[in-house]
């Protein structure tokens, strides 16, 4: 009964957020939903404990949302910016892991270096759900939009692998760079390869069903909706990145599955578009409401600890946030100078526009539910049976940085990249294609 009540409460909160989003347009939808989650947590008669395994959270929420984003992404923009996207998804995550780890260990010596690296790894990935929601609040350029979207699709895997090895080093006291590199390569490359394989298999099954004359809209809608769950679960079983497999599968599936044009195909596309829109909004909402409900519990024990100064806690959170923002801005500016801009086929020069675009890429990549789900998977005990050092404090720091980056994105992004009233080129193209299909 308690589970059913929680599901009902989440559904009501998501519905209410869709109304508040129209009443308070200056506040982004993720922040509204987090606020509703916090209110629910404080108004509850007894503390609401939500114990969702990180793997279950990824397969229930993140897998379908990433599949939908990958399916609807602009493949040409992603390919044109592939070098920059990979640098953000892998290089920047590793840089943030190392820099945050060293700084946190220096600021708070009671947090061992390996545990500090685990915090840095959890703060490396941007949140795909938050990025997608914030894209609706600002007018992003083609390059900035492609970088943010591509980074969010790929960087979860590098963050998760880095976190796992940092935790292993913290728990056992042993670390092997060779093993970590090999494991990352297998997880990253294997995930993409297996996702492509499953996409080909799904395309073959779909075509065979059509050849048999079983063109049921219900079957094809359910078949597509089930794909991210199957892809993620099977990938994790064989030991490769389920996240990257889902992304690769979604991209290839959408590239080859929509080539045929017919009245039936058009009606199916309209049905799929409606179903994914509802699923996406619902899952997005649940993720952020859950995040809001978890934050009070994640921060309360540390905030009430008489041995830690609360002003020092706020200072630690702000310093980590500033470090991550500065690292992202330097990385974004450097990549714009190193790699060629696909629109001009030249490297950008340092000027006001380049600096602003780098700032857009910086603040447009907030942390979110992915970071919290990763950090909550920290073990309670070390291998010798002792308590994991400063676990509550690490969770508090991660939660604070999540809030800071979301607030920064909400208020700074519309100022840096104000949304035009007129439709941009991509929206016009999308609407034209929809009219042709209808």
Protein Blocks (a to p, Z undefined) as FASTA:
>chain_A
ZZmmmmmmmmmmmmmmmmmmmmmmmbcfklmmmmmmmmmmmmpmbacdddddfklmmmmm
mmmmmmmmmmmpcfklmmmmmmmmmmmmmmmmmmmmmmmmmmmmmmmmmlcfklmmmmmm
mmmpccfklmmmmmmmpccdfklmmmmmmmmmmmmmmmmmmmmmmmmmmmnopacfklmm
mmmmmmmmmmmmmmmmmmmmmmmmmmmmmmnopacfklmmmmmmmmmmmmmmmmmmnopa
fklmmmmmmmmmmmmmmmpgcfklmmmmmmmmmmmmmmmmmmmmmmmmmmmmmmmmmmmm
mmmpmkbcfklmmmmmmmmmmmmmmmmmmmmmmmmmmpccfklopacdddfklmmmmmmm
mmmmccdfklmmmmmmpcfbdfkopacehklmmmmmmmmmmmmmmmmmmmmmmmmmccdf
bdcfklmmmmmmmmmmZZ
